[in-house]
Structures are given as structure tokens and as C-alpha cells.
Amino acid sequence: MRTGVHISTGGDLARAPEIAGELGCEAIQIFSGNPRGYTKPPLKQETISAFRAGIEKLGIHPTIVHATYLINLAAPKDEIYRLSVESFLDELRRTRDLGGAYYVLHIGNHGGAGMEEGRRRVADAFRRAMGEIERCPKILVENTSGSGTSLGGTFEDVAALFDAVGRNIGLCFDTCHALAAGYDIRTEEGTGRTLDLACRLLGRESLLCVHVNDSKAPLGSHVDRHEHVGMGEIGEKGFRAFFSDRRLAGLPAILETPKDSPDADARNLAALRAVLSGAPIPVEAATPARSPRAKAGAKAAAEAGSRSVARTAAGAGPGAEPAAGAEAATGAKAAAGAGDRAGSARGGRAKAPGRGGAAAGGGAGGDGGRPRGRNRVGEKGRTAGKDREGR
């Protein structure tokens, strides 16, 4: 596998290859601009040239661009949908210009309009992109933890979208989201069943990328909270079982793990590479520094997830999922708060994708719930406040 990290650039995309090179990345994931705004300034040609030259020099591939938090192609509100589609199309062009092979996004949140209506809107946007954008990068949809009104919590749901757009898209398999959605990938048998299902419904050729994240919340919790490799509910043993499946060989494996210490990315890369090589995770990689507040946030998310699982075990059934999601969101909010404070201490960089919620009618950066921060949309679709890019 080609291992890599979602790289934080602090607003300077041209630096991303240098940072990735220092970490020893073989693949890379980035935002193409401010991850919390619908619109972005055009990429300067010198930025594009410097980025592509750096990637080529270091032999890093593929380049993967992650969608910004606000994009929700399943949004029921017409204005939010319009802004999301425009941002989606712009980011695909930016991905192409940067030499990106894949563009990864969560399918979206239907906000109560229903799965079928939400899926219809997403499919319309995908078909428009494929029809309008010359040399359109491959769009990869990411499986989600299945909370609230999010789409993509089951592979049957993902397959329905594939059918709607002609099956010319791909899958980015997120390990944390899969476990939280109820797919037990911690054993060879569980991984085999999960990938058998995904490949049968979507096609083996559609499995193109893995997001490697441990989970702070338990199996079936529908709580999307990422943890360091080997330190969560999947654990070192679980990751070894997961990566033993030959269908994953050769895929890019991208870390979106917490950045709660200056060397967190290096530690997680060391842990991942140890797992892939069959070696024990180094002690220094298994014990990253973490603030007491971050630890408390992780514990709150896990406890909320346990309550969600208890509701399901008690017979609440699928109809209770929104309530379970709301309950889990309490723990997620606590963990997010700790993460926000840690991020501020590191200089205010934006967090990695996929950890936390987004409003059902607004962004789809998480699997449901409230967006991180107050994203006020102005006349030109920009968010209020200072533009930031990075993780």
C-alpha cells in the first residue's frame, strides 16, 4: 500500500509536497483551499506549478483532494444546494489543475427530505460534473458512520448512488466510519464479509482508497470520532486483521488521525507501517502526547457511543437512529471542543475531514449534527471571518 497523510498547509498549497516529503509520504491528501468556505480565490499558476513540481520530484502519488466541510449535495434547501454544487464543480476543477487523481467527499445529508430525494440531488450534481468538466477527476464517495440523516452509512445505500450515476465513480473506504456504522472489520472473517459485500454491490474495481482511522466510539455507535492508529476500538490487532485482506494491496492508505501533538502524523505513519509490515507498533508511536481535555473529549464520545449501542441492543431499531445520533452528538461535541482547543493552541489550523457533524441542510463534512464553527454565508458565498486552508 502507498501510505500518506492528510497534509496541513496553513494556506500555502505549494508547501504540501515538502511537508509530505519530510514525513516520508508515498501518497497525499489535501484540501484545495479554505475547507470552511463555499468559494475560494482562483489558484495561482505559480502555486499549481510549484505543487505539481514538488509532487513529481518526490514521486508522491496519488494526489487526493478532500471536499470542504460545507458541501452538501443532498441538501433539501435550494440555496444551500446551489452553493454546494457550485463549490463541488469548482473543487473538481482545482483537483484537476493540481494533478489530483481522486476527489473524495461524503455523499451528504438529506435533512429530512428522505434518502431517495437526497440521492437524486447528489446524482444530478455528479452527472452535471461529468458532463461539464473536461478531464474530470475520479469522484470517490466515502462511507459514513450512518448517523442522523446522512447518506452512505451502508454499502447498499452507496450502491444505490452508484446505480443512479452509471457506476463511473469509486469508493473511499473509511475504517472508523465502517466500524461506527456496524461493520466489524476487526477480524479477518469480519473484514472478509464486509469487503465481500462492498465488492459485490459496488464492484471490486471501485475500491480505490482507504482512510485509515481508529475509532474513539464502539462498533455500531454511529459516532464519527477518529483516534490514533491502534489506540481505539479497532486496535492494533484489528488493523492487522483488516489489512490482511489482499483486496486492499496497492491502494493508497491515507491517515486522518488526530493532530494533537506536533509529531502526531509521524507517529501514526510509523504505527501504520508497522502494522502493514507485520512488526509491532513502536512504543513511541503508540503513546502520542495528548492533553487532558482531549482525553476527556475522547472519553465523552466513547460513552455517548456506548449509550447509542445500548439503545440499539434494547430493540430501538432503525427508527431510533436519529435519536441515537443526537445522543451520540453530545459526546462528539465534547470531543470536538477539545479538538478545537488543541487546534487553537497549535496555531488555529483547520481540522481534518470527517470528524464531527454538519447541519442537515448545510454541509456534509461529517455524518449529521451541527457544523463546526459558525459558517455565515455572504452575498458571494464566502464564509465570514478569515479564510483558512489546511487540516
Secondary structure, DSSP 8 states (H G I E B T S, - for coil): -EEEEE---TT-GGGHHHHHHHHT-SEEEE-SS-TT-S------HHHHHHHHHHHHHHT---EEEE--TT--TT-SSHHHHHHHHHHHHHHHHHHHHTT-SEEEEE--B-TTS-HHHHHHHHHHHHHHHHHHSTT--EEEEE-----TTBS-SSHHHHHHHHHHHTS--EEEEEHHHHHHHT---SSHHHHHHHHHHHHHHH-GGGEEEEEE-EESS-TT-----EE-TTSSSSHHHHHHHHHTSGGGTT-EEEE-----STTHHHHHHHHHHHHHHT----HHHHS----HHHHHHHHHHHHHHHHHHHHHHTT--GGGHHHHHHHHHHHHHHHHHHHHHHHHHTTS----TTSS---TTS--SSSSS--SS---B-TTS-BSS------
